[in-house]
Amino acid sequence: MGKISLVSAKYIIHATINIDGMVDRPDVIGSVFGQTEGLLGSDLELRELQSSGRIGRIEVETTNKDGKTSGKISIPSSLDKTETALVAAALETIQRIGPCNAEVKVTGLEDVRAAKRDQLIGRAKSLLSKFTHGTLPDSREIKEEVTNAVRVADIVKYGKDKLPAGPEVENAESVILVEGRADVINLLKYDIKNAVSMNGTSVPQTVIDMAKSKEVTVFVDGDRGGDLIVKELAEVAKIDFVAKAPDGKEVEEITHKEIHQALRGKVTLKTALETKRPSRTKPKVGDRQSRGRPERKSFDRNDRGRGRPERKPFNKNDRGRGRFNSRDNYQEREFRIPLKQKEKFVNLIKEMDGTKNACLLDGKGNILGKVPAKEAASTMEGLGKATSAVVIDGSLTKELLESAENSRVRYLIGKKSYLKDVKSRVKVFTKKDLC
């Protein structure tokens, strides 16, 4: 006997059955065939339709409770809509099943193809969404990608130190001095083409010479590092104006609006240096603290009158003599490595010995990945600020240091180094320095 599965059927007849007595599932199926026999003619005889595969298996579910039976009937059909409706109506003519009275009620005709169609449409939407968002960029993304590539290509090398700069620096009467290559790229993004990078925190000779003939505006990050750079520049070069990014932000990440606000709010170097002094001296004056607090006021006066001569020799002994020694000691403290990090670097150097690989770590000391030493520079720039330290089984070169500067890497460790007398915010160590 041919059978139609629920998967290949076009329609499904759903009906409920209530019987005043206890009957079994075969009794219900027998009554469906027996009491509909000859009702619709030979063309719609259920046995013949099932034999030819146009009607599928009759599924019956029954439940017995309190001496009565209830259940559901499902009949799959590959007939057309009209013929399926006639077969469904014939089921409601069943009045007895076995010796018991029965009532059959058709609850509905289900179009299986409609359900499949809904499933198909949903799946098609999902596939199209993944295809569109995953592989097909919109026109704005394409435009930005091309424009960024052009801006990077616009970067030139300025002066004997080959500093990254915008294309108009050479002929411009005024220039914007920034810290890194990424800062130049961000300014190029907004059509500011007269920016030049120091390529680190140290001041190259090219910048000193340029400041003699051009108006220089220093554009620094909104953190303590930016203040230190301004102070260092003030000692070695002629600086006209100072502009700062918003607090806590870096020049390479700020928006068009923030860039123009910072440049419009630039101040002279003298003003920039003077605005920092009150922040250090205000706590000692005690005027604000003394309002409504007489005891605190008398203490501050004594501290100002007697305490300062005693603290001055202590500062000299502790930090060295003069401004330059103080800064050198600051840098020495910054170059110290915490013991746990030092042990991590030493273990990595020993583990990677002879592999010619580079290991990149994040700020928590977790390994981001290992790549061949030749690919360390490009990998650093690709990861951006995610990289905090790089350990290389090889020599440290100027190219690696530049990539580390641009990627804000904190530690650069190698077997040996060709970087002699190079000042950089990146802490450079060799295997000999650590072991």
Secondary structure, 3 states (H helix, E strand, C coil): CCCCCCCCCCEEEEEEEEECCCCCHHHHHHHHHHHCCCCCCHHHCHHHHHHCCCECCCEEEEEEECCEEEEEEEEEECCCHHHHHHHHHHHCCCCEECCEEEEEEEEEEEEHHHHHHHHHHHHHHHHHHHHHHHHCCCHHHHHHHHHHHHHHHHCEEECCCCEEECCCCCCCCEEEEECCHHHHHHHHHCCCCCEEECCCCCCCHHHHHHHHHCEEEEEECCCHHHHHHHHHHHHHCCCCEEEECCCCCCHHHCCHHHHHHHHHCCEEHHHHHHCCHHHHHHHHHCCCCCCCCHHHHHHHHHHHHHHHHHHHHHHHHHHCCHHHHHHHHHHHHHCCCCHHHHHHHHHHHHHCCCCCEEEEECCCCCEEEEEEHHHHHHHHHHHHHHCCEEEEEEEECHHHHHHHHHCCCCEEEEEEECCCCCCCCCEEEEHHHHC
